[in-house]
């Protein structure tokens, strides 16, 4: 069953009304002359993960509606997990003109299945004119065409409380030995070093990605996620062995394993957990009382002298092929590029706008996030954005099995590899 949107509204010149009321009010003729006289329509789908993000989207859509009285704007806000699960199916049934999505393999899959329309030459030129980064534009290309309107990107790393580290005389670890020493000290002080809320799979995948990148490098990682290398490879087993050592030492809080990531954060705020690996966007969820005390550091290096590759996902807007209002959506994207709206979205999400903007405020996690991005030897987009689509569910399930005692790596690898070998080969990529 498709998940219904949590918020559906129609905007006209600052007015917001629930969708279920729109028809009745239209028939009754109750002060909807602006809606009735609108010559065009626009439908926007987006994800809502926190109240600041919701407020930013509502403000931007309302501003666009007020500036474009000839366009009736309907918008749908969805929770993230149902939105991700149902997105491709929704593209075959809904009439959204603009929709939130993820760069990488999810974007390529939708484009190659003819579910999206590429940006036309004028919009592609506007991205360059309005100083969208070349990396963000290239990150949305599929078979030479631009299929995404870049919104923002972010980086992954460890979140921790600065006051806890200061009290214990700890500094953010840069090497694997330092990381192990930090875990040992936290545990000795009665603080479980780590937590991962793996119910949805992707927080655990962040651990797998980083350990594989730090141990085996980016080229091996890309080949593995493409399916060119099997998970039975000894180098993959080493990733599980290193991770399993942390698990068997009791460094992960077992109570968090089957929770969503949001439920893990209170353990961090109360010093029950010392660190958690997460994207820098998590700062948008910090309560004001602790936001200033939260720090961030890069995933430590494992092999001395090895390049530091980082996870830097890119989120975008796409143009569903079934959209009925190409002129209206083109005006909306132009408005986003020209109005400073992307800065507001990035600030709400605690991310980095894809558009160069000197006025962008610093993130709550400070300079560390930008320094990690600037110092990276290369970037990946995250497991479920880089991997063959048919690999994602088996790997997530395999990781959940592995996180459960006795942390059997062989069983997890066998589950993943069986599914990989049964899956049909994906289309070749550029």
N, C-alpha and C positions, 0 to 999 in steps of 0.2 A: 504494500500500500504506500502510495506517495505521502510524504509528510506535508501537512498543511503549513503554510507560512504562519509565523507567529505574529506578524504585523502586516496588514494590507491596507493601504491608504491611497486616497486621491488628493493631490495637491493642486490648488488653484489660488494664486495670488495670496499666499499665506494661510489659506484655509485647509485644514486637514479633516477628512471625514472617513469613518470606516467604510470599507467597500460594500458591506452588506446593507448600509443605509443609502448608498449612492442612487440605486434604482428608485427607491421609494421617494427620495427627495426630488429626483429628476421628475417623476410623474406628478408630484405635488407642486412642482414649480416653486420650491421654497428657496429663494435667493440664490439660485444656481445659474444665473444668466451667464456668468463668466464661463462655467463649465459647458453650458449648452452651446455657447458661441465659439468654443475652441475648435479650430479647424484641424488640429492634429492631436495625436495621442502618443504617449511615451510610457513604456513599461520597464521598470528597473528592478532587478533582483540583486540582493546583496546579503552578506553574512553579518550577523550581529553577535559579537562575543562578549561585549561589555557595554555599560551604560554610556561611557564617553564616546565609543564608536557609534552607538545608536544616535546620540545627540549630534555628532558630526554629520552623519548621513542625512538626518532629518533637516538640519540647518542648510546643508548644501542643496538638497533637492528643493526645499522651500525657496531658497534664494533664486535658483534657476527658474522655478515656476513663476515667481513674481516678475522676473526679468523677461519672461517669455509667455505673455498672457494668451497667446494663440495655441499653446500646447497644454493639453491636459495630462498631468503626470500621475501615473499609478506606480506605487512602489511596494515591494514585498521584502520584509526582513526575516531571515531564516536563522535558526541555530546552526552552528558549524557542522556537527557530525551528520545530522539528517540531510543537510544541504549537499555535503560531499557524496553521501551514499546515493542520493537520488538525482544528481545533476544530469548525467547523461540521459537518463530516462526522461527527465523533465524537458530536455532540449527537443525531444521528439513529440512533445504534447503541448507545451506551453507556448505563449506568444510574447515572451520577454524580448525586448529590443536590446537591452544592455544587461549583462549578468557578470557577477563576480566569479573569478576562477583562478587557477594556479598555473603558472608557467611550468614548462617541463613536459614530461610524458603525458600528464592529464590534458594539457593543451594540445599536444600533437595528436593524441588519440581522438579528441573531439573534432579537430580540424580535418584529419584524414578520413573520418567517417562522414564528412560533409555536413556536420551539425553546426558549423560556424561559418561566418563570412569574414574574409580578410578586411583589414582597414584599406580604404581606397588610397590612391596616390596622394590626394590632398591631405588626408588625415596623417598618413605616414610622414609627409613633409612637415606637417605641423609639429609632430613630435620632435623633430630635429630643430626646428625653428624655436621651439619653446624650451630647449635645453634639457630634454630627457636624455639620460646617459646612454651612450652607445651600447653598453653592456645590457641595459634593460631592454632596449629595442631589439638587439640581436637575440635576447633570451625568449622573444616571442615569435621568432621566425620559424615557419614550417614550409619546407619546400620553396624557400626563397621569398615567401610573402609574410607580412606582419599580421599576426592573428590576435595580438593582445595589445591593449592600451595599458602600459605599465602604471601601477599605483605606487608601490613601495617594496622595499626589501628589508631584511633584517638578518641578524647573525645569531648563531647558537653558542652557548657557553654555560658556565656554572653560575648560578645565583646563590648568594650567601648573605648572612647578616654581618655587617662590618663590626658591630659591637661585640658579637660573639668571638670573632677572630681576634679582635683587639684584647679581649679579656683573657684569651688563652695564649696570647703571644704568637698567633699564626699569621702568615702572609699568604696571599694567593699562590698556590704552587705552579711552577712553570714546567717541571719535569715529572716523569712518572714516579721516580723515587720520592720526590717531594710530596706528590699527591698521596702516595701510600703512607708517608709519615704523618700527613695531615689527617688522614682517615684514622690512623692508629691513635693519634692524640685526642681527637674528638671522641672516639669510642672509650678511651680511658677516662674521659671526663663525664661519661654517662650520656653523651650525645650520639645518636645513631648518625654516622657520617653522611649517608646518601638516601635518597628516596626517588622512586619513579612510579608515576601513576599510569599503569600500562593497560588499563581497560580498553582504550580505543586503539592500542597498538603503536601508534606513532611515537609517543614519548620513549618507548623502549627501542624503537628503530633508530632514534637519535643516538643512543648508546652504540648500537651496532655500527652505524655509519662512522662515527668518530673513531672507534677502536680500529675499524678496518682501514680508515684513512691514515691513522697514525702508525699502524703496524705495517700495512701493505702498500700504501700510496694510492694516488688518485687513479692511475691507469688501471691497476688491478681492480679497484672498486667499481669503475665504470664497466669493465668487462664482466664482472660478476653480476651487476644489476641488469646488464643487457642479456644475460643468459649465456654468454660465451664461455664462462667458466662455471663449473658446478660447485654447489655448496659443500660437496664432499672433499674439496681440495684441502690439503693440509694447512694452507695459509688461512683458510676460513676457520678451521678447527683451532688455530692459535688464537684467533679473536675470541672464540667462546671460552678457551682455557683461561685467558687473561681476565675476562669478565667473570667467569665462574669462580676464580680465586677471590675476587671481591665479595661475591655472593656467599661463598662458604665461610668467609671470615665474619659474616654477620654485619657487613658494612651497609647493607640496604635494609630499610625498615620494611619488614614483610607486610605489615598492615596496610601499606600504601599500594601494593602491587596490583590489586584488582580495583583500584579507584581511578576516577578521572583526574586529570592533572590539577584541576581547580581545588580538589579536595586535599591535595598534598600540601598546598601553600600554607595552611594554618600550622602544620607541623614545623615548617621553616620559621614562621613568625614567632613561635613559642620556644625556639631553640631545642625542640625535640629532634630535629634533623639539621645537619650542618650545611649541606649543599644539595642542589638539585640541578640536573642538566636540562636546559630549556632554551627556547628562542627568546630573544630580548623583548619580544612583544609582550611577554608575561608581565612586564612592568606596568602595563595598563590596568592590571588587576590589583596592584598593591594598594592596601588601605593607606590613607594619608598619614596615619600614626606611625607607620613603619617604612614608608616609601624612601625617606631620606637615609635610612640605615641599610638599604639593600645594595650589595655590590655585585660585580660581574667579572669573571675572568675566563680566559680561553681554555679549551680542553687541553690538558698538559701534553707535552711531547712525550713520545714513547721511545723512539730511537734517536739518540743524540745526533744532531746535525741534519735530521730529515726535514724536508719542507713542511710547512704548516698549511695544510689545506683546510678550508673552513666551509661549513654549511651556510649558505646565504640564499634562502628561498625568495622568490619574486612573486608577488600577487598582482593580478591584472583584472581588467574588465574585458569581456569578449562580446562579440556580436552574434547572437544566435541566428542561424540561417532562417528560422521561421518567423523572425521579427517582421512586423508589418509596417514599421515606421522608420525607414532608413534616413529620411531628412531630419526627423526630430532627434534621433539618436546621434546623428552627426553634430547637430547643434549642441547637444548635451556634452559630448566629449570635448568639443572645442571650448565650451564653457569651463570644464574642469581644467583644461590646459592653460587657460588664460586668466582664471579668477583667483588663483592661490588656493583653490579647494584642496589640492593634493597635500599641501602643507597641513591643512586642518585634519585631514584623514590620517596622515602619518603621525601627527602629534597625538591624536586620540588613540592610535594603535601603538604608540611608542616605537615607531619604526622610522626608516629613512626614506623620504620621498624619492621616487625615481626621477624627479625633476629637480635640477639644480636650483637651490633657493637659499640665498644668503640670509634670509629672515627666519629660517627654520630654527626653532628653539632647541636647546640641548635635551637629550632624553634623560629620564629619571635615573637610568643606570650609568650616566656620565660618559666620560671620554673612552672608557674601556671598549665599548661596543664599536665605535668608529675606528679605534686603533687596531682592533682585531681584524676588521674588514680591510683596512689599509695595509696591514702587514701580511695578508694571506698570499701564499704562493699560487693559489688557484681556488676555485669555488665549485661546490656541488649544490644541487637544488633541494636535497633531502630525499630519503629513500623512496617514498611513494610518488615523488615527482621525477625521479631518475630511472626507476625500475620498470621492466616490462609489466604491464598491468596485471597479467595473470600470476606474477610472483608476489604481489603485495599481500593478499590475504593469507597464503600459506606461510610466508615469512612472519607475518604478525602473529599467527597462531603458533608457529614454532618458537618464537621469542617468548610468548606467554607460557608455553610449556617449560621452557628453559628457566624462567624466573621462579618457577615453582620447585621447591625442594623435591628431589635431591639435586636439582640443576643439572640434568642429564643432557650434555651437549650432543651425544651420539643420537639420542632419541629426537631432539629438535632438528638436527641436520637431516636425519632420515626422513622426517615428515616433510621438510622443505624440499629435499631432493626428489622424493617420490612425486610431489606435486609438480615440480619443475619439469621432470621428464615426461609427465603425462600431458602437460599443457602444449597447445599448438604453438609453433614458432611465430613470433611477432614479425610484422613487416619490417624490412630493413630500414635503418635510420640514416639520415645524412651524416 
